[in-house]
Amino acid sequence: MAHHKSAKKRIRQNEKRRLRNQASRSKINTLSKKVLKAENKDEAAELLKGAVSFIDKTVSKGMLPRNTAARKKSKLTRYVNSLES
């Protein structure tokens, strides 16, 4: 157990950040699944817009590596483009 005041604070901060990061990763997975389950191209395109926006926000906050985000966005975009309208 931490004995210094600063170490105790660091433990609290790390826990808050861990939960926030976990929630963001979970939301990215949920949004991705919604896009991949969409059968209509218009609906999928609308969901894609929201998913890409959220992925970009997590990258700007440093929660997700830039290349990982690019890979996820590319995968979703390829799927939406493959759908028939």
VEXDREN-2710 file (C-alpha; in Angstrom, 1 decimal):
% VEXDREN-2710
k/r/px/py/pz
1/MET/0.0/0.0/0.0
2/ALA/1.2/3.5/-0.8
3/HIS/2.5/5.6/2.1
4/HIS/3.1/8.9/0.4
5/LYS/0.2/11.4/-0.2
6/SER/1.2/11.8/-3.8
7/ALA/1.3/8.0/-4.3
8/LYS/-2.2/7.7/-2.9
9/LYS/-3.4/10.4/-5.3
10/ARG/-1.7/8.7/-8.2
11/ILE/-3.6/5.4/-7.4
12/ARG/-6.9/7.3/-7.4
13/GLN/-6.1/9.0/-10.7
14/ASN/-5.1/5.7/-12.3
15/GLU/-8.3/4.1/-11.3
16/LYS/-10.4/6.9/-12.7
17/ARG/-8.5/6.8/-16.0
18/ARG/-8.7/3.0/-16.2
19/LEU/-12.5/3.1/-15.9
20/ARG/-12.8/6.0/-18.4
21/ASN/-10.6/4.2/-20.9
22/GLN/-12.5/0.9/-20.4
23/ALA/-15.8/2.7/-21.0
24/SER/-14.4/4.3/-24.2
25/ARG/-13.1/1.0/-25.6
26/SER/-16.4/-0.6/-24.8
27/LYS/-18.3/2.1/-26.6
28/ILE/-16.1/1.8/-29.7
29/ASN/-16.9/-1.9/-29.8
30/THR/-20.6/-1.3/-29.4
31/LEU/-20.7/1.3/-32.1
32/SER/-18.7/-0.9/-34.4
33/LYS/-21.0/-3.8/-33.9
34/LYS/-24.0/-1.6/-34.7
35/VAL/-22.4/-0.6/-38.0
36/LEU/-21.6/-4.2/-38.9
37/LYS/-25.1/-5.3/-38.1
38/ALA/-26.7/-2.7/-40.3
39/GLU/-28.2/-4.2/-43.5
40/ASN/-29.2/-1.0/-45.1
41/LYS/-26.5/1.1/-46.6
42/ASP/-28.0/4.5/-45.6
43/GLU/-28.5/3.3/-42.0
44/ALA/-24.9/1.9/-41.9
45/ALA/-23.5/5.2/-43.3
46/GLU/-25.3/7.2/-40.6
47/LEU/-24.0/4.9/-37.9
48/LEU/-20.5/5.0/-39.4
49/LYS/-20.4/8.7/-39.1
50/GLY/-21.1/8.5/-35.3
51/ALA/-18.5/5.7/-34.9
52/VAL/-15.8/7.5/-36.7
53/SER/-16.4/10.7/-34.8
54/PHE/-16.2/8.9/-31.5
55/ILE/-13.0/7.0/-32.5
56/ASP/-11.4/10.3/-33.5
57/LYS/-12.3/11.8/-30.1
58/THR/-10.7/8.9/-28.3
59/VAL/-7.5/9.4/-30.4
60/SER/-7.4/13.1/-29.6
61/LYS/-7.6/12.3/-25.9
62/GLY/-4.8/9.8/-26.1
63/MET/-7.0/6.7/-25.2
64/LEU/-6.4/4.9/-28.5
65/PRO/-3.3/4.8/-30.7
66/ARG/-3.6/6.6/-34.0
67/ASN/-2.9/3.6/-36.2
68/THR/-5.4/1.4/-34.3
69/ALA/-8.1/4.0/-34.9
70/ALA/-7.2/4.2/-38.6
71/ARG/-7.5/0.4/-38.9
72/LYS/-10.9/0.3/-37.2
73/LYS/-12.2/3.2/-39.3
74/SER/-10.9/1.6/-42.5
75/LYS/-12.6/-1.8/-41.6
76/LEU/-15.9/-0.1/-41.0
77/THR/-15.7/2.1/-44.1
78/ARG/-14.9/-1.0/-46.3
79/TYR/-17.9/-2.8/-44.9
80/VAL/-20.3/0.1/-45.5
81/ASN/-19.0/0.6/-49.0
82/SER/-19.5/-3.1/-49.8
83/LEU/-23.2/-2.9/-48.9
84/GLU/-25.7/-2.6/-51.7
85/SER/-27.9/0.5/-51.6
END
